[in-house]
Amino acid sequence: MGFTVAIPIALGAILGNYLDGLLHTGPLFILLGLLLGLISGIYGAYRLYKSVFQ
């Protein structure tokens, strides 16, 4: 379950950092990437939890 949450957050941060460097936007895309990764990770953990405990 840890990877279900950690991987989307890490990928969002990496992609956001890349876009910030490419577009010179400061911390805008890294924050958006972290937020979207967090939402995606929580949703994935919810789906995993739901399927295991049914």
PAFILO-933550 format. One record per residue (C-alpha): residue number from 1; z, y, x. Coordinates in nm, 4 decimals, always signed. Each point is the difference from the previous one (the first is absolute). Layout:
N
<pt num="NUM" w="Z" v="Y" u="X"/>
...
***
This chain:
54
<pt num="1" w="+0.0000" v="+0.0000" u="+0.0000"/>
<pt num="2" w="+0.0555" v="+0.2326" u="+0.2942"/>
<pt num="3" w="-0.3643" v="-0.0147" u="+0.1033"/>
<pt num="4" w="-0.1029" v="+0.0736" u="-0.3581"/>
<pt num="5" w="+0.1692" v="+0.3381" u="+0.0285"/>
<pt num="6" w="-0.0390" v="+0.0733" u="+0.3722"/>
<pt num="7" w="-0.3731" v="-0.0605" u="+0.0451"/>
<pt num="8" w="-0.1256" v="+0.2463" u="-0.2668"/>
<pt num="9" w="+0.2375" v="+0.2683" u="+0.1294"/>
<pt num="10" w="-0.1128" v="-0.0546" u="+0.3600"/>
<pt num="11" w="-0.3681" v="-0.0027" u="-0.0949"/>
<pt num="12" w="+0.0429" v="+0.3188" u="-0.2029"/>
<pt num="13" w="+0.1704" v="+0.1697" u="+0.2931"/>
<pt num="14" w="-0.2630" v="-0.1144" u="+0.2490"/>
<pt num="15" w="-0.2901" v="+0.1041" u="-0.2209"/>
<pt num="16" w="+0.1677" v="+0.3301" u="-0.0857"/>
<pt num="17" w="+0.0643" v="+0.0742" u="+0.3658"/>
<pt num="18" w="-0.3628" v="-0.0771" u="+0.0820"/>
<pt num="19" w="-0.1264" v="+0.2302" u="-0.2766"/>
<pt num="20" w="+0.2384" v="+0.2770" u="+0.1069"/>
<pt num="21" w="-0.1305" v="-0.0220" u="+0.3542"/>
<pt num="22" w="-0.3601" v="-0.0096" u="-0.1154"/>
<pt num="23" w="+0.0263" v="+0.2908" u="-0.2439"/>
<pt num="24" w="+0.2781" v="+0.1996" u="+0.1746"/>
<pt num="25" w="+0.2026" v="+0.0280" u="-0.3208"/>
<pt num="26" w="+0.3522" v="-0.0327" u="+0.1367"/>
<pt num="27" w="+0.2262" v="-0.2486" u="-0.1736"/>
<pt num="28" w="-0.1879" v="+0.0020" u="-0.3326"/>
<pt num="29" w="-0.1735" v="-0.3362" u="+0.0116"/>
<pt num="30" w="+0.2791" v="-0.1843" u="+0.1772"/>
<pt num="31" w="+0.2364" v="+0.1014" u="-0.2807"/>
<pt num="32" w="-0.2524" v="-0.1012" u="-0.2644"/>
<pt num="33" w="-0.0602" v="-0.3283" u="+0.1817"/>
<pt num="34" w="+0.3714" v="-0.0711" u="+0.0179"/>
<pt num="35" w="+0.0445" v="+0.0803" u="-0.3669"/>
<pt num="36" w="-0.2913" v="-0.2162" u="-0.1101"/>
<pt num="37" w="+0.1123" v="-0.2792" u="+0.2329"/>
<pt num="38" w="+0.3508" v="+0.0153" u="-0.1409"/>
<pt num="39" w="-0.1262" v="-0.0141" u="-0.3578"/>
<pt num="40" w="-0.2332" v="-0.2865" u="+0.0858"/>
<pt num="41" w="+0.2742" v="-0.1883" u="+0.1847"/>
<pt num="42" w="+0.2488" v="+0.0349" u="-0.2826"/>
<pt num="43" w="-0.2594" v="-0.1146" u="-0.2518"/>
<pt num="44" w="-0.0883" v="-0.2997" u="+0.2183"/>
<pt num="45" w="+0.3668" v="-0.0913" u="+0.0392"/>
<pt num="46" w="+0.0463" v="+0.0283" u="-0.3764"/>
<pt num="47" w="-0.2935" v="-0.2339" u="-0.0630"/>
<pt num="48" w="+0.1299" v="-0.2475" u="+0.2589"/>
<pt num="49" w="+0.3528" v="+0.0141" u="-0.1405"/>
<pt num="50" w="-0.1325" v="-0.0460" u="-0.3538"/>
<pt num="51" w="-0.2102" v="-0.3047" u="+0.0901"/>
<pt num="52" w="+0.2799" v="-0.1684" u="+0.1981"/>
<pt num="53" w="+0.2692" v="+0.0405" u="-0.2635"/>
<pt num="54" w="-0.1942" v="-0.1023" u="-0.3076"/>
***
